[in-house]
């Protein structure tokens, strides 16, 4: 099962990101992973939260421009070049990584990366075949 990511398009102005996080905080929706990037007049914030369905309903009620998309969450092996255990098999399978960012907290010692790819199911199979531990529903319980 893929992890649900919420991508929010914000105006690229001071305070818009703070408004988003305040809105989530009012309903005790915690952020597990966050990525933010400016694109000309807009900013795109990607989030994995502890309750994506409730967050989507909340953002909708406040008229935020957002979408919910499936992504993968994978533990990076704990050795030098560990990220290459994820990147190389995907490259070899010609799966394009659209973006990658890390969680704020983690389950064990490994860092967890959130990966947006162009071929989700193929990427899941490739990573599993290469002994990469994928995090699924347990991500929503990370404190």
FIVEXNU-314241 format. One record per residue (C-alpha): residue number from 1; residue in three letters; x, y, z. Coordinates in steps of 0.25 Angstrom, whole numbers, always signed. Layout:
N
{node NUM ALA {X Y Z}},
...
//
This chain:
143
{node 1 UNK {+0 +0 +0}},
{node 2 UNK {+5 +14 -4}},
{node 3 UNK {+7 +25 +6}},
{node 4 UNK {-3 +37 +4}},
{node 5 UNK {+4 +50 +1}},
{node 6 UNK {-3 +63 +2}},
{node 7 UNK {+3 +74 -8}},
{node 8 UNK {-2 +88 -6}},
{node 9 UNK {+0 +99 -15}},
{node 10 UNK {+2 +112 -8}},
{node 11 UNK {+4 +127 -12}},
{node 12 UNK {+19 +130 -11}},
{node 13 UNK {+17 +141 +0}},
{node 14 UNK {+21 +142 +14}},
{node 15 UNK {+12 +135 +24}},
{node 16 UNK {+5 +125 +14}},
{node 17 UNK {+13 +113 +19}},
{node 18 UNK {+10 +117 +34}},
{node 19 UNK {-4 +118 +31}},
{node 20 UNK {-4 +104 +25}},
{node 21 UNK {+3 +98 +37}},
{node 22 UNK {-6 +106 +47}},
{node 23 UNK {-18 +100 +40}},
{node 24 UNK {-13 +86 +42}},
{node 25 UNK {-9 +89 +56}},
{node 26 UNK {-23 +94 +60}},
{node 27 UNK {-28 +79 +58}},
{node 28 UNK {-15 +73 +64}},
{node 29 UNK {-10 +68 +50}},
{node 30 UNK {+4 +65 +51}},
{node 31 UNK {+15 +66 +40}},
{node 32 UNK {+23 +53 +38}},
{node 33 UNK {+31 +58 +26}},
{node 34 UNK {+31 +72 +19}},
{node 35 UNK {+37 +78 +6}},
{node 36 UNK {+35 +92 +2}},
{node 37 UNK {+40 +98 -11}},
{node 38 UNK {+37 +111 -18}},
{node 39 UNK {+33 +112 -33}},
{node 40 UNK {+32 +126 -38}},
{node 41 UNK {+19 +132 -32}},
{node 42 UNK {+15 +119 -25}},
{node 43 UNK {+21 +109 -14}},
{node 44 UNK {+18 +95 -14}},
{node 45 UNK {+18 +88 +0}},
{node 46 UNK {+18 +73 +0}},
{node 47 UNK {+14 +66 +13}},
{node 48 UNK {+12 +53 +19}},
{node 49 UNK {+3 +54 +32}},
{node 50 UNK {-2 +45 +43}},
{node 51 UNK {-16 +46 +37}},
{node 52 UNK {-17 +49 +22}},
{node 53 UNK {-32 +47 +21}},
{node 54 UNK {-35 +56 +32}},
{node 55 UNK {-24 +66 +27}},
{node 56 UNK {-30 +66 +13}},
{node 57 UNK {-44 +69 +18}},
{node 58 UNK {-39 +80 +27}},
{node 59 UNK {-31 +86 +15}},
{node 60 UNK {-43 +85 +6}},
{node 61 UNK {-52 +93 +16}},
{node 62 UNK {-42 +104 +17}},
{node 63 UNK {-41 +104 +1}},
{node 64 UNK {-26 +101 +0}},
{node 65 UNK {-22 +96 -14}},
{node 66 UNK {-17 +82 -11}},
{node 67 UNK {-16 +68 -16}},
{node 68 UNK {-14 +55 -10}},
{node 69 UNK {-4 +46 -17}},
{node 70 UNK {+2 +32 -14}},
{node 71 UNK {+17 +31 -11}},
{node 72 UNK {+27 +21 -6}},
{node 73 UNK {+34 +22 +8}},
{node 74 UNK {+47 +14 +9}},
{node 75 UNK {+57 +12 +20}},
{node 76 UNK {+71 +16 +15}},
{node 77 UNK {+81 +5 +18}},
{node 78 UNK {+91 +9 +29}},
{node 79 UNK {+104 +8 +22}},
{node 80 UNK {+112 +18 +13}},
{node 81 UNK {+105 +20 +0}},
{node 82 UNK {+92 +14 +6}},
{node 83 UNK {+84 +23 -2}},
{node 84 UNK {+90 +17 -15}},
{node 85 UNK {+83 +4 -11}},
{node 86 UNK {+70 +11 -14}},
{node 87 UNK {+75 +20 -25}},
{node 88 UNK {+83 +10 -34}},
{node 89 UNK {+72 -1 -35}},
{node 90 UNK {+62 +10 -39}},
{node 91 UNK {+71 +16 -49}},
{node 92 UNK {+74 +2 -55}},
{node 93 UNK {+59 +0 -57}},
{node 94 UNK {+57 +13 -63}},
{node 95 UNK {+48 +18 -53}},
{node 96 UNK {+49 +33 -51}},
{node 97 UNK {+50 +39 -38}},
{node 98 UNK {+41 +52 -38}},
{node 99 UNK {+45 +56 -24}},
{node 100 UNK {+51 +51 -11}},
{node 101 UNK {+51 +56 +3}},
{node 102 UNK {+52 +51 +17}},
{node 103 UNK {+43 +49 +29}},
{node 104 UNK {+45 +58 +41}},
{node 105 UNK {+45 +46 +51}},
{node 106 UNK {+48 +32 +49}},
{node 107 UNK {+44 +18 +54}},
{node 108 UNK {+58 +12 +57}},
{node 109 UNK {+72 +17 +53}},
{node 110 UNK {+70 +17 +38}},
{node 111 UNK {+65 +30 +31}},
{node 112 UNK {+52 +29 +24}},
{node 113 UNK {+51 +35 +10}},
{node 114 UNK {+38 +39 +3}},
{node 115 UNK {+40 +36 -12}},
{node 116 UNK {+31 +41 -23}},
{node 117 UNK {+33 +33 -36}},
{node 118 UNK {+27 +32 -49}},
{node 119 UNK {+24 +17 -48}},
{node 120 UNK {+19 +14 -34}},
{node 121 UNK {+16 -1 -34}},
{node 122 UNK {+29 -4 -42}},
{node 123 UNK {+37 +4 -32}},
{node 124 UNK {+31 -4 -21}},
{node 125 UNK {+34 -17 -27}},
{node 126 UNK {+49 -13 -31}},
{node 127 UNK {+52 -8 -17}},
{node 128 UNK {+46 -20 -10}},
{node 129 UNK {+54 -29 -19}},
{node 130 UNK {+66 -21 -15}},
{node 131 UNK {+64 -23 +0}},
{node 132 UNK {+59 -9 +3}},
{node 133 UNK {+49 -8 +14}},
{node 134 UNK {+37 +0 +10}},
{node 135 UNK {+29 +7 +21}},
{node 136 UNK {+14 +7 +19}},
{node 137 UNK {+3 +9 +29}},
{node 138 UNK {+12 +9 +41}},
{node 139 UNK {+18 +23 +36}},
{node 140 UNK {+5 +29 +41}},
{node 141 UNK {+9 +25 +55}},
{node 142 UNK {+22 +32 +55}},
{node 143 UNK {+22 +42 +67}},
//
